[in-house]
Amino acid sequence: MTTHHYKDIKKAIQVYAHDMNHWWKNLQSDSVAEWVLLTSFACWGIPNRVFQLAAFLLTLIFFAGKLLKLHHRHSFIDSEKYISKRIVEAPISDAEKSALHLRLSKIRKFRRNKNVVFILKRNWRFLAGYGYLMLSFVYLLNPGFFTLD
């Protein structure tokens, strides 16, 4: 027989997995990646270098604000620690604790580097937009960085 403690922690693990998935999905929402790419083109289209840098900084500020809206209540690691602590302290059987730890460890493995491909497939536009913005900024500061000489 499962206790209400077991069910509560099991539900917390499910909510945690859902929240993590939702966070990754939200990186693609509001077309953040597309707007970053377009504004980076606009930044570098300005002929004056000082204004290019000012436009770049404004772009970072605006889109950092977008990312803050996506901020999660806790880091994924903190959430996992909290759930793990709840499992250890819960008045449930060892078999139930083991089952909950197994569920949590599967999610932890998914979050870690074993599923980098999934994260890249899901967020490639976001990563490409910000990657382009950063690489173009490095080029602006030091054009010789990308030459093979």
Steps between C-alpha positions, in 0.01 A plus 500: 500500500637839406484781748399857433866600556603272215230640273591860588868446422417308183283793392782745584735301275244510217449875544877553502541305174211693345642836612841415355346401168283812500805721566684358198187546291467864609847579369345466155192704583453864410743448211785617723760334277371658183488846654854462635623409155318791334617753757858377471482560123366847576777568753774421253330695221569823687811659345630668817691261729394678822135475402552135403624426852214699653248309287662171600479587870136603464427173322658307786302696757168453319545129447646437842168634623322242283712227656424624850130455427578135434679473834415184688404513867808298594791361307449146378773377735337670800165346409660156480671547837174610659309202363781263599494641854123451515545137393760433770296667774161357401345235726467247217633151441844433356341358185304821447811710564688290251228542238493877549880526484490301176244737347702802605826352372343435158401866476844608625667288230269648239590853609871434495721461198347172385224692323693789357369399157139541619573843645683609184217377277244677711687830542720525192350834392559656839859370516573603140364853552699566814804321356496726196461809717799404715724395209421817310583702810837324530560576133412866557754524780772302323448430127830312484363236738331313214786509248717198433823701469 
